[in-house]
Amino acid sequence: MAGNALQERFGTRFRRIITNTEDGIPPWMDRVAEGDTAGLYLPSDAPWVVHGNVATLIGGIRALLMQALHPGSLTGVEQHSRYEHDPLGRLAGTTRWLTVMTFGSQEAIDLEAGRVNRMHDHVKGEYTTGLGETKPYKAADSDLLLWVHIAFTESFLTTHELYGEEEIPGGPDEYIAQWSKAVIPLGLTKAPMSKAEMQAEIQRFKNDGLLATSETTKRVVEFIRKPPLSKTALLAYDRMFDGAVASLPTEFQEMLGLKGKPLKFVAPVTRGILRSLRLALGPSSPLEDVAIKRLNRIGAWPKS
């Protein structure tokens, strides 16, 4: 009983951080529970398995670092994001999008995509490219949407392969192809459909001079490295940050002004942190639980 109480207390404290709520219950849980359609994915699909794993915590950190390599997406974050004044609010917004698009019904997905698209309508301005040119941007621009999508997809995939414990149904290519459906409602209709295509796109961004760093990059990276968390939370976060950096290609580490520790040393520690977190949080995920109940209710799961 004491162990269960401790587990519940830790789980609540952890979920308070990622949902930015007092009770740790995501305000969007009811939206995931509601609806009469299956949505984009079932529990047997690759995105559900990858995004239901705690390795996404490392993937999220890595994705933010990858996004910072593109001056356009970096400028959008700096000028239109709450990352400095309300970092947990921004984290909650990103978590909401990821979980609703993964576990929600089609009705929930449509509403969430509409929310994000309305936010994107206000994100616009100018940025300096890696070639020194001034370029106007909008969050809905296809090249920015593509880089943000790649940053998320490649980061979640890489960290799951390094630190996750479950096999990806259908393998990496299946995950990439299936997750591409989540960004179609945001206007990105041409996304990589395989690991080879995704790596080719990353190389194209680099070769075309679309990736660059600046003083702003350093400031954002330093904020990601040391966010305003409690001392206890930072102990675990520091190790997760090490895991995120170690998983980046050396050339990207250098661009970001980071030097990752050897992966052979970092990986066991990171897996240990995640294993402890899984044990502390318990075997079930409240969001997945309500999503599965919805699928049970409409007869979409288990598969007949």
Secondary structure, 3 states (H helix, E strand, C coil): CHHHHHHHHHHHHHHHHHHCCCCCCCCCHHHHHCCCCCCCCCCCCHHHHHHCCCCHHHHHHHHHHHHCCCHHHHHHHHHHCCCCCCHHHHHHHHHHHHHHHHHCCHHHHHHHHHHHHHHHHCCEEEEECCCCCEEEEECCCHHHHHHHHHHHHHHHHHHHHHHCCCCCCCCHHHHHHHHHHHHHHHCCCCCCCCHHHHHHHHHHHHHCCCCCCCHHHHHHHHHHHCCCCCHHHHHHHHHHHHHHHHCCCHHHHHHCCCCCCCHHHHHHHHHHHHHHHHHHHCCCCHHHHHHHHHHHHHCCCCCC
